[in-house]
């Protein structure tokens, strides 16, 4: 099972996330659930850096990805980063809507 944790501040903005585990929907190399989650999450980390210049404190290894937002220079940049992170949450919830047996999402402050 893929376990996703979204950690939020008191104002509900996302401060960090972590994804761990494997879906085991299909054999390695054919698992569309793992591929979808990986594409969404790694793509989000890359998009934040490419589109805002913000580099998340991130770690990635087999079956694990985490990202933590450190400092952001402006409110405008922060809003862009939050939009990209919220988009990631929407996409992950969409995948979970179809493959919920293989994904657990905790979204909390």
N, CA, C and O atoms as a GROMACS GRO file, in nm:
protein
  436
    1UNK      N    1   0.084  -0.118   0.000
    1UNK     CA    2   0.000   0.000   0.000
    1UNK      C    3   0.089   0.124   0.000
    1UNK      O    4   0.193   0.127   0.065
    2UNK      N    5   0.045   0.226  -0.074
    2UNK     CA    6   0.114   0.355  -0.074
    2UNK      C    7   0.050   0.439   0.036
    2UNK      O    8  -0.072   0.454   0.041
    3UNK      N    9   0.135   0.494   0.122
    3UNK     CA   10   0.087   0.580   0.231
    3UNK      C   11   0.136   0.722   0.205
    3UNK      O   12   0.255   0.747   0.190
    4UNK      N   13   0.040   0.814   0.201
    4UNK     CA   14   0.069   0.953   0.171
    4UNK      C   15   0.030   1.037   0.292
    4UNK      O   16  -0.082   1.025   0.343
    5UNK      N   17   0.122   1.121   0.337
    5UNK     CA   18   0.094   1.212   0.448
    5UNK      C   19   0.115   1.355   0.400
    5UNK      O   20   0.222   1.389   0.349
    6UNK      N   21   0.013   1.436   0.416
    6UNK     CA   22   0.019   1.578   0.384
    6UNK      C   23   0.012   1.651   0.518
    6UNK      O   24  -0.086   1.639   0.591
    7UNK      N   25   0.116   1.727   0.550
    7UNK     CA   26   0.119   1.801   0.676
    7UNK      C   27   0.094   1.948   0.648
    7UNK      O   28   0.156   2.008   0.560
    8UNK      N   29   0.001   2.005   0.724
    8UNK     CA   30  -0.039   2.144   0.704
    8UNK      C   31  -0.013   2.228   0.829
    8UNK      O   32  -0.010   2.178   0.941
    9UNK      N   33   0.007   2.356   0.805
    9UNK     CA   34   0.018   2.453   0.914
    9UNK      C   35  -0.122   2.487   0.963
    9UNK      O   36  -0.221   2.442   0.906
   10UNK      N   37  -0.131   2.567   1.067
   10UNK     CA   38  -0.260   2.607   1.122
   10UNK      C   39  -0.346   2.680   1.020
   10UNK      O   40  -0.468   2.672   1.025
   11UNK      N   41  -0.283   2.752   0.927
   11UNK     CA   42  -0.358   2.825   0.824
   11UNK      C   43  -0.398   2.735   0.706
   11UNK      O   44  -0.450   2.784   0.606
   12UNK      N   45  -0.375   2.604   0.718
   12UNK     CA   46  -0.406   2.500   0.620
   12UNK      C   47  -0.311   2.496   0.500
   12UNK      O   48  -0.332   2.417   0.408
   13UNK      N   49  -0.207   2.580   0.499
   13UNK     CA   50  -0.109   2.572   0.391
   13UNK      C   51  -0.024   2.446   0.412
   13UNK      O   52  -0.001   2.404   0.526
   14UNK      N   53   0.021   2.390   0.304
   14UNK     CA   54   0.100   2.267   0.310
   14UNK      C   55   0.244   2.301   0.345
   14UNK      O   56   0.306   2.386   0.282
   15UNK      N   57   0.297   2.232   0.448
   15UNK     CA   58   0.436   2.254   0.486
   15UNK      C   59   0.525   2.137   0.446
   15UNK      O   60   0.645   2.155   0.425
   16UNK      N   61   0.467   2.016   0.435
   16UNK     CA   62   0.547   1.901   0.394
   16UNK      C   63   0.455   1.788   0.350
   16UNK      O   64   0.335   1.789   0.374
   17UNK      N   65   0.517   1.690   0.285
   17UNK     CA   66   0.446   1.569   0.246
   17UNK      C   67   0.545   1.454   0.243
   17UNK      O   68   0.666   1.474   0.229
   18UNK      N   69   0.492   1.333   0.255
   18UNK     CA   70   0.574   1.213   0.238
   18UNK      C   71   0.490   1.104   0.174
   18UNK      O   72   0.370   1.092   0.199
   19UNK      N   73   0.556   1.026   0.092
   19UNK     CA   74   0.492   0.914   0.023
   19UNK      C   75   0.582   0.794   0.045
   19UNK      O   76   0.702   0.801   0.020
   20UNK      N   77   0.524   0.685   0.092
   20UNK     CA   78   0.605   0.566   0.115
   20UNK      C   79   0.527   0.440   0.076
   20UNK      O   80   0.404   0.438   0.080
   21UNK      N   81   0.602   0.338   0.041
   21UNK     CA   82   0.543   0.210   0.009
   21UNK      C   83   0.521   0.189  -0.139
   21UNK      O   84   0.553   0.274  -0.221
   22UNK      N   85   0.466   0.074  -0.170
   22UNK     CA   86   0.435   0.035  -0.307
   22UNK      C   87   0.290  -0.012  -0.312
   22UNK      O   88   0.240  -0.071  -0.216
   23UNK      N   89   0.225   0.015  -0.421
   23UNK     CA   90   0.083  -0.021  -0.434
   23UNK      C   91   0.064  -0.173  -0.443
   23UNK      O   92  -0.033  -0.226  -0.389
   24UNK      N   93   0.156  -0.240  -0.511
   24UNK     CA   94   0.140  -0.383  -0.538
   24UNK      C   95   0.012  -0.412  -0.617
   24UNK      O   96  -0.052  -0.516  -0.599
   25UNK      N   97  -0.024  -0.318  -0.703
   25UNK     CA   98  -0.139  -0.336  -0.792
   25UNK      C   99  -0.104  -0.435  -0.902
   25UNK      O  100  -0.188  -0.514  -0.944
   26UNK      N  101   0.021  -0.430  -0.947
   26UNK     CA  102   0.070  -0.520  -1.052
   26UNK      C  103   0.219  -0.542  -1.027
   26UNK      O  104   0.277  -0.481  -0.936
   27UNK      N  105   0.280  -0.628  -1.106
   27UNK     CA  106   0.422  -0.655  -1.085
   27UNK      C  107   0.505  -0.532  -1.120
   27UNK      O  108   0.462  -0.444  -1.194
   28UNK      N  109   0.627  -0.528  -1.064
   28UNK     CA  110   0.718  -0.416  -1.084
   28UNK      C  111   0.734  -0.386  -1.233
   28UNK      O  112   0.754  -0.477  -1.314
   29UNK      N  113   0.724  -0.258  -1.268
   29UNK     CA  114   0.735  -0.218  -1.408
   29UNK      C  115   0.601  -0.211  -1.479
   29UNK      O  116   0.592  -0.154  -1.588
   30UNK      N  117   0.497  -0.268  -1.418
   30UNK     CA  118   0.364  -0.265  -1.479
   30UNK      C  119   0.259  -0.206  -1.386
   30UNK      O  120   0.140  -0.206  -1.417
   31UNK      N  121   0.303  -0.156  -1.271
   31UNK     CA  122   0.212  -0.106  -1.169
   31UNK      C  123   0.171   0.038  -1.201
   31UNK      O  124   0.246   0.132  -1.174
   32UNK      N  125   0.052   0.053  -1.258
   32UNK     CA  126   0.007   0.186  -1.299
   32UNK      C  127  -0.024   0.277  -1.180
   32UNK      O  128  -0.017   0.399  -1.193
   33UNK      N  129  -0.057   0.220  -1.066
   33UNK     CA  130  -0.084   0.301  -0.947
   33UNK      C  131   0.045   0.364  -0.899
   33UNK      O  132   0.049   0.485  -0.875
   34UNK      N  133   0.150   0.284  -0.884
   34UNK     CA  134   0.280   0.339  -0.843
   34UNK      C  135   0.331   0.440  -0.945
   34UNK      O  136   0.383   0.545  -0.908
   35UNK      N  137   0.315   0.409  -1.072
   35UNK     CA  138   0.362   0.499  -1.177
   35UNK      C  139   0.287   0.632  -1.171
   35UNK      O  140   0.348   0.738  -1.185
   36UNK      N  141   0.157   0.627  -1.150
   36UNK     CA  142   0.078   0.749  -1.142
   36UNK      C  143   0.116   0.836  -1.024
   36UNK      O  144   0.133   0.957  -1.037
   37UNK      N  145   0.129   0.773  -0.907
   37UNK     CA  146   0.167   0.846  -0.787
   37UNK      C  147   0.307   0.905  -0.803
   37UNK      O  148   0.332   1.019  -0.764
   38UNK      N  149   0.398   0.828  -0.858
   38UNK     CA  150   0.535   0.877  -0.879
   38UNK      C  151   0.537   0.995  -0.976
   38UNK      O  152   0.605   1.094  -0.952
   39UNK      N  153   0.464   0.984  -1.086
   39UNK     CA  154   0.460   1.091  -1.184
   39UNK      C  155   0.405   1.220  -1.124
   39UNK      O  156   0.459   1.328  -1.147
   40UNK      N  157   0.299   1.208  -1.046
   40UNK     CA  158   0.238   1.326  -0.985
   40UNK      C  159   0.331   1.390  -0.883
   40UNK      O  160   0.349   1.512  -0.884
   41UNK      N  161   0.389   1.311  -0.796
   41UNK     CA  162   0.468   1.367  -0.686
   41UNK      C  163   0.605   1.418  -0.732
   41UNK      O  164   0.645   1.528  -0.696
   42UNK      N  165   0.676   1.338  -0.810
   42UNK     CA  166   0.806   1.383  -0.860
   42UNK      C  167   0.785   1.502  -0.955
   42UNK      O  168   0.863   1.597  -0.954
   43UNK      N  169   0.681   1.495  -1.036
   43UNK     CA  170   0.650   1.606  -1.125
   43UNK      C  171   0.620   1.735  -1.050
   43UNK      O  172   0.658   1.843  -1.094
   44UNK      N  173   0.553   1.724  -0.937
   44UNK     CA  174   0.524   1.842  -0.856
   44UNK      C  175   0.652   1.902  -0.799
   44UNK      O  176   0.670   2.023  -0.805
   45UNK      N  177   0.739   1.819  -0.744
   45UNK     CA  178   0.866   1.869  -0.691
   45UNK      C  179   0.945   1.940  -0.802
   45UNK      O  180   0.997   2.050  -0.781
   46UNK      N  181   0.952   1.878  -0.919
   46UNK     CA  182   1.024   1.939  -1.032
   46UNK      C  183   0.957   2.067  -1.079
   46UNK      O  184   1.026   2.163  -1.113
   47UNK      N  185   0.824   2.070  -1.082
   47UNK     CA  186   0.750   2.189  -1.125
   47UNK      C  187   0.772   2.305  -1.030
   47UNK      O  188   0.788   2.419  -1.073
   48UNK      N  189   0.772   2.278  -0.901
   48UNK     CA  190   0.794   2.385  -0.803
   48UNK      C  191   0.930   2.449  -0.828
   48UNK      O  192   0.941   2.572  -0.830
   49UNK      N  193   1.032   2.368  -0.847
   49UNK     CA  194   1.166   2.423  -0.871
   49UNK      C  195   1.172   2.498  -1.004
   49UNK      O  196   1.224   2.610  -1.009
   50UNK      N  197   1.120   2.439  -1.111
   50UNK     CA  198   1.130   2.499  -1.243
   50UNK      C  199   1.046   2.626  -1.256
   50UNK      O  200   1.089   2.721  -1.322
   51UNK      N  201   0.928   2.629  -1.196
   51UNK     CA  202   0.836   2.740  -1.216
   51UNK      C  203   0.845   2.850  -1.111
   51UNK      O  204   0.803   2.963  -1.136
   52UNK      N  205   0.900   2.818  -0.993
   52UNK     CA  206   0.906   2.919  -0.887
   52UNK      C  207   1.048   2.946  -0.839
   52UNK      O  208   1.073   3.047  -0.773
   53UNK      N  209   1.141   2.858  -0.871
   53UNK     CA  210   1.278   2.872  -0.822
   53UNK      C  211   1.297   2.823  -0.680
   53UNK      O  212   1.408   2.828  -0.626
   54UNK      N  213   1.189   2.776  -0.617
   54UNK     CA  214   1.196   2.725  -0.479
   54UNK      C  215   1.241   2.579  -0.484
   54UNK      O  216   1.185   2.497  -0.556
   55UNK      N  217   1.344   2.548  -0.406
   55UNK     CA  218   1.393   2.411  -0.398
   55UNK      C  219   1.344   2.352  -0.266
   55UNK      O  220   1.384   2.397  -0.158
   56UNK      N  221   1.259   2.252  -0.275
   56UNK     CA  222   1.210   2.184  -0.155
   56UNK      C  223   1.324   2.105  -0.091
   56UNK      O  224   1.413   2.057  -0.160
   57UNK      N  225   1.319   2.093   0.040
   57UNK     CA  226   1.408   2.000   0.108
   57UNK      C  227   1.346   1.863   0.084
   57UNK      O  228   1.250   1.825   0.152
   58UNK      N  229   1.399   1.788  -0.012
   58UNK     CA  230   1.336   1.662  -0.050
   58UNK      C  231   1.434   1.546  -0.041
   58UNK      O  232   1.555   1.562  -0.052
   59UNK      N  233   1.376   1.429  -0.020
   59UNK     CA  234   1.452   1.304  -0.015
   59UNK      C  235   1.376   1.202  -0.099
   59UNK      O  236   1.254   1.194  -0.095
   60UNK      N  237   1.452   1.124  -0.175
   60UNK     CA  238   1.389   1.022  -0.257
   60UNK      C  239   1.477   0.898  -0.258
   60UNK      O  240   1.598   0.905  -0.278
   61UNK      N  241   1.413   0.784  -0.236
   61UNK     CA  242   1.477   0.654  -0.252
   61UNK      C  243   1.368   0.557  -0.291
   61UNK      O  244   1.251   0.595  -0.297
   62UNK      N  245   1.402   0.435  -0.318
   62UNK     CA  246   1.304   0.337  -0.364
   62UNK      C  247   1.183   0.332  -0.271
   62UNK      O  248   1.195   0.298  -0.153
   63UNK      N  249   1.067   0.366  -0.326
   63UNK     CA  250   0.944   0.358  -0.250
   63UNK      C  251   0.924   0.470  -0.150
   63UNK      O  252   0.837   0.459  -0.063
   64UNK      N  253   1.002   0.578  -0.161
   64UNK     CA  254   0.988   0.688  -0.064
   64UNK      C  255   1.020   0.821  -0.130
   64UNK      O  256   1.118   0.833  -0.205
   65UNK      N  257   0.938   0.921  -0.102
   65UNK     CA  258   0.965   1.059  -0.142
   65UNK      C  259   0.907   1.149  -0.034
   65UNK      O  260   0.794   1.130   0.010
   66UNK      N  261   0.987   1.247   0.007
   66UNK     CA  262   0.936   1.348   0.100
   66UNK      C  263   0.979   1.485   0.050
   66UNK      O  264   1.081   1.500  -0.017
   67UNK      N  265   0.900   1.582   0.085
   67UNK     CA  266   0.931   1.720   0.051
   67UNK      C  267   0.887   1.812   0.163
   67UNK      O  268   0.777   1.799   0.216
   68UNK      N  269   0.976   1.904   0.199
   68UNK     CA  270   0.945   2.002   0.304
   68UNK      C  271   0.975   2.140   0.249
   68UNK      O  272   1.081   2.165   0.191
   69UNK      N  273   0.880   2.229   0.268
   69UNK     CA  274   0.895   2.366   0.225
   69UNK      C  275   0.974   2.440   0.332
   69UNK      O  276   0.936   2.442   0.449
   70UNK      N  277   1.084   2.500   0.293
   70UNK     CA  278   1.163   2.577   0.389
   70UNK      C  279   1.121   2.723   0.379
   70UNK      O  280   1.006   2.754   0.409
   71UNK      N  281   1.208   2.811   0.339
   71UNK     CA  282   1.169   2.952   0.332
   71UNK      C  283   1.134   2.990   0.188
   71UNK      O  284   1.191   2.940   0.091
   72UNK      N  285   1.038   3.080   0.178
   72UNK     CA  286   0.996   3.134   0.048
   72UNK      C  287   1.008   3.286   0.058
   72UNK      O  288   0.967   3.347   0.157
   73UNK      N  289   1.065   3.346  -0.046
   73UNK     CA  290   1.099   3.488  -0.041
   73UNK      C  291   0.982   3.584  -0.043
   73UNK      O  292   0.989   3.692   0.016
   74UNK      N  293   0.873   3.548  -0.110
   74UNK     CA  294   0.763   3.644  -0.124
   74UNK      C  295   0.628   3.573  -0.110
   74UNK      O  296   0.617   3.452  -0.126
   75UNK      N  297   0.527   3.653  -0.081
   75UNK     CA  298   0.391   3.600  -0.073
   75UNK      C  299   0.345   3.548  -0.208
   75UNK      O  300   0.274   3.448  -0.216
   76UNK      N  301   0.386   3.616  -0.316
   76UNK     CA  302   0.348   3.574  -0.450
   76UNK      C  303   0.406   3.436  -0.483
   76UNK      O  304   0.337   3.350  -0.536
   77UNK      N  305   0.533   3.417  -0.451
   77UNK     CA  306   0.597   3.288  -0.475
   77UNK      C  307   0.534   3.180  -0.388
   77UNK      O  308   0.511   3.068  -0.433
   78UNK      N  309   0.508   3.214  -0.263
   78UNK     CA  310   0.445   3.119  -0.171
   78UNK      C  311   0.309   3.074  -0.225
   78UNK      O  312   0.276   2.956  -0.216
   79UNK      N  313   0.232   3.166  -0.279
   79UNK     CA  314   0.100   3.133  -0.335
   79UNK      C  315   0.115   3.037  -0.454
   79UNK      O  316   0.034   2.945  -0.469
   80UNK      N  317   0.216   3.058  -0.537
   80UNK     CA  318   0.239   2.969  -0.651
   80UNK      C  319   0.277   2.829  -0.604
   80UNK      O  320   0.228   2.730  -0.657
   81UNK      N  321   0.366   2.823  -0.504
   81UNK     CA  322   0.408   2.692  -0.451
   81UNK      C  323   0.287   2.620  -0.391
   81UNK      O  324   0.269   2.500  -0.414
   82UNK      N  325   0.205   2.692  -0.315
   82UNK     CA  326   0.087   2.630  -0.254
   82UNK      C  327  -0.010   2.580  -0.360
   82UNK      O  328  -0.071   2.474  -0.343
   83UNK      N  329  -0.027   2.655  -0.468
   83UNK     CA  330  -0.116   2.611  -0.575
   83UNK      C  331  -0.066   2.480  -0.635
   83UNK      O  332  -0.145   2.389  -0.660
   84UNK      N  333   0.064   2.470  -0.658
   84UNK     CA  334   0.120   2.347  -0.714
   84UNK      C  335   0.106   2.231  -0.615
   84UNK      O  336   0.074   2.119  -0.656
   85UNK      N  337   0.128   2.256  -0.486
   85UNK     CA  338   0.112   2.149  -0.386
   85UNK      C  339  -0.034   2.106  -0.373
   85UNK      O  340  -0.062   1.987  -0.361
   86UNK      N  341  -0.126   2.202  -0.376
   86UNK     CA  342  -0.268   2.167  -0.368
   86UNK      C  343  -0.311   2.090  -0.492
   86UNK      O  344  -0.394   2.000  -0.484
   87UNK      N  345  -0.255   2.125  -0.607
   87UNK     CA  346  -0.283   2.051  -0.729
   87UNK      C  347  -0.236   1.906  -0.715
   87UNK      O  348  -0.305   1.814  -0.759
   88UNK      N  349  -0.120   1.887  -0.654
   88UNK     CA  350  -0.070   1.752  -0.629
   88UNK      C  351  -0.170   1.673  -0.544
   88UNK      O  352  -0.198   1.556  -0.572
   89UNK      N  353  -0.223   1.736  -0.439
   89UNK     CA  354  -0.320   1.670  -0.352
   89UNK      C  355  -0.446   1.632  -0.430
   89UNK      O  356  -0.499   1.522  -0.411
   90UNK      N  357  -0.494   1.720  -0.516
   90UNK     CA  358  -0.611   1.690  -0.598
   90UNK      C  359  -0.583   1.569  -0.686
   90UNK      O  360  -0.666   1.478  -0.695
   91UNK      N  361  -0.468   1.567  -0.751
   91UNK     CA  362  -0.434   1.454  -0.840
   91UNK      C  363  -0.420   1.324  -0.762
   91UNK      O  364  -0.465   1.219  -0.809
   92UNK      N  365  -0.360   1.329  -0.645
   92UNK     CA  366  -0.346   1.207  -0.563
   92UNK      C  367  -0.483   1.157  -0.517
   92UNK      O  368  -0.508   1.037  -0.517
   93UNK      N  369  -0.571   1.249  -0.478
   93UNK     CA  370  -0.707   1.209  -0.439
   93UNK      C  371  -0.784   1.151  -0.557
   93UNK      O  372  -0.866   1.062  -0.539
   94UNK      N  373  -0.757   1.200  -0.676
   94UNK     CA  374  -0.821   1.146  -0.796
   94UNK      C  375  -0.776   1.001  -0.819
   94UNK      O  376  -0.858   0.914  -0.849
   95UNK      N  377  -0.646   0.977  -0.805
   95UNK     CA  378  -0.595   0.840  -0.818
   95UNK      C  379  -0.656   0.751  -0.710
   95UNK      O  380  -0.697   0.639  -0.737
   96UNK      N  381  -0.660   0.802  -0.587
   96UNK     CA  382  -0.717   0.725  -0.476
   96UNK      C  383  -0.865   0.696  -0.498
   96UNK      O  384  -0.916   0.594  -0.452
   97UNK      N  385  -0.935   0.785  -0.568
   97UNK     CA  386  -1.076   0.763  -0.598
   97UNK      C  387  -1.098   0.639  -0.683
   97UNK      O  388  -1.201   0.573  -0.672
   98UNK      N  389  -1.002   0.609  -0.768
   98UNK     CA  390  -1.013   0.490  -0.853
   98UNK      C  391  -0.942   0.368  -0.796
   98UNK      O  392  -0.981   0.255  -0.824
   99UNK      N  393  -0.838   0.391  -0.718
   99UNK     CA  394  -0.754   0.281  -0.669
   99UNK      C  395  -0.734   0.290  -0.518
   99UNK      O  396  -0.625   0.264  -0.467
  100UNK      N  397  -0.840   0.326  -0.446
  100UNK     CA  398  -0.833   0.349  -0.302
  100UNK      C  399  -0.785   0.232  -0.219
  100UNK      O  400  -0.735   0.252  -0.108
  101UNK      N  401  -0.798   0.112  -0.270
  101UNK     CA  402  -0.752  -0.005  -0.197
  101UNK      C  403  -0.600  -0.006  -0.186
  101UNK      O  404  -0.543  -0.073  -0.100
  102UNK      N  405  -0.534   0.067  -0.275
  102UNK     CA  406  -0.388   0.064  -0.284
  102UNK      C  407  -0.322   0.191  -0.231
  102UNK      O  408  -0.199   0.200  -0.226
  103UNK      N  409  -0.403   0.290  -0.192
  103UNK     CA  410  -0.350   0.420  -0.149
  103UNK      C  411  -0.422   0.465  -0.022
  103UNK      O  412  -0.545   0.456  -0.012
  104UNK      N  413  -0.346   0.514   0.073
  104UNK     CA  414  -0.402   0.574   0.194
  104UNK      C  415  -0.349   0.716   0.204
  104UNK      O  416  -0.227   0.737   0.202
  105UNK      N  417  -0.439   0.815   0.214
  105UNK     CA  418  -0.398   0.954   0.221
  105UNK      C  419  -0.440   1.012   0.356
  105UNK      O  420  -0.557   1.006   0.393
  106UNK      N  421  -0.343   1.067   0.427
  106UNK     CA  422  -0.370   1.140   0.552
  106UNK      C  423  -0.338   1.286   0.525
  106UNK      O  424  -0.225   1.320   0.489
  107UNK      N  425  -0.436   1.371   0.543
  107UNK     CA  426  -0.421   1.514   0.519
  107UNK      C  427  -0.454   1.582   0.649
  107UNK      O  428  -0.571   1.591   0.686
  108UNK      N  429  -0.352   1.630   0.720
  108UNK     CA  430  -0.378   1.682   0.854
  108UNK      C  431  -0.289   1.801   0.889
  108UNK      O  432  -0.187   1.827   0.826
  109UNK      N  433  -0.334   1.872   0.993
  109UNK     CA  434  -0.252   1.982   1.044
  109UNK      C  435  -0.198   1.947   1.180
  109UNK      O  436  -0.126   2.026   1.240
   0.00000   0.00000   0.00000
